[in-house]
Amino acid sequence: MKPSGAGPRPAVRKEVVVPAGRGPAPREKGFTLIEVLVASAIMGIAVAGILGGLSTASLNAAKLTQMDRAALLAAQKMDEILVDPSIPRKQPIQGIFDRNLAGGTTAGWRAQVIPFEVAPGAGPGQWVLDRIEVEVWWMDGFTRRSFSLEGYRRGILRPGDL
């Protein structure tokens, strides 16, 4: 029988003292130098890939902005030519845009009004369908880039148009 108040005895833990330099060293928590180097290499490769992607995205955004600006400038110039019947046919006209409108870069335009469809035997004072070609150009560093636009309008033939 067990005496009252006596429960199971606690296990006694013996500590083994190992002299320095003998036996297995206790495992410490942390990373080894090799693990840190491998992790750093993997992170470096990942960061280089991300930076390359960001660089490409930035260049594409800049080109898209330039093309969008050129399309707007071409549409503006096209509208000006469409409503101005005094512009001569078959004679190229050109000009330079204000740098503020062109995003701070050098940009210009070239346009031409050409009779597109003329009735047989048509002469001065008769209707004609004109084709208008507008080209907007701008400098991207040392490279000249361009954007073309065409439209049509109805007009009246003048002497010397054909």
Secondary structure as GFF3:
##gff-version 3
##sequence-region A 1 162
A	DSSP	alpha_helix	33	82	.	.	.	ID=ss1
A	DSSP	beta_strand	93	96	.	.	.	ID=ss2
A	DSSP	beta_strand	107	118	.	.	.	ID=ss3
A	DSSP	beta_strand	127	140	.	.	.	ID=ss4
A	DSSP	beta_strand	143	156	.	.	.	ID=ss5
###
